[in-house]
């Protein structure tokens, strides 16, 4: 059976293959643990429970991973397609302290310290008070509109 999810901001150029239980079947080259999904040489864990940003980080670290970093549009689309379009989820982008840049968008770093080579901010950039909205969530586009203590689902990557 095909199940279509309406996500007006996603334009996917691929389809997913699933087994009878509804689990994603991957043809990627990464060898991932059970309950992880392979894509483009990496393994991704999509939580089925919620946690605040800090507990999400701890859960990922306990599995030798980190909260997901996103480096291009295809990776963003893959993550959004598997995670769904109904609820925001934590990603591993956080506010640097102190922020030394003139632009709000320059005050963020990936928790794994990888380069910020892709940006997908909602409305062009981060919003609100950077001293209280330090963690980033995604619902297709990135937002820093929720406090880090808010419980959301999350994605780990290794």
HELIX and SHEET records of a PDB file:
HELIX    1   1 UNK A   53  UNK A   62  1                                  10    
HELIX    2   2 UNK A   73  UNK A   83  1                                  11    
HELIX    3   3 UNK A  104  UNK A  106  5                                   3    
HELIX    4   4 UNK A  122  UNK A  124  5                                   3    
SHEET    1   A 2 UNK A  17  UNK A  18  0                                        
SHEET    2   A 2 UNK A  24  UNK A  25 -1                                        
SHEET    1   B 4 UNK A  37  UNK A  39  0                                        
SHEET    2   B 4 UNK A  42  UNK A  46 -1                                        
SHEET    3   B 4 UNK A 153  UNK A 157 -1                                        
SHEET    4   B 4 UNK A  66  UNK A  67 -1                                        
SHEET    1   C 5 UNK A  37  UNK A  39  0                                        
SHEET    2   C 5 UNK A  42  UNK A  46 -1                                        
SHEET    3   C 5 UNK A 153  UNK A 157 -1                                        
SHEET    4   C 5 UNK A  89  UNK A  95  1                                        
SHEET    5   C 5 UNK A 108  UNK A 110 -1                                        
SHEET    1   D 6 UNK A  37  UNK A  39  0                                        
SHEET    2   D 6 UNK A  42  UNK A  46 -1                                        
SHEET    3   D 6 UNK A 153  UNK A 157 -1                                        
SHEET    4   D 6 UNK A  89  UNK A  95  1                                        
SHEET    5   D 6 UNK A 135  UNK A 138 -1                                        
SHEET    6   D 6 UNK A 142  UNK A 143 -1                                        
END                                                                             
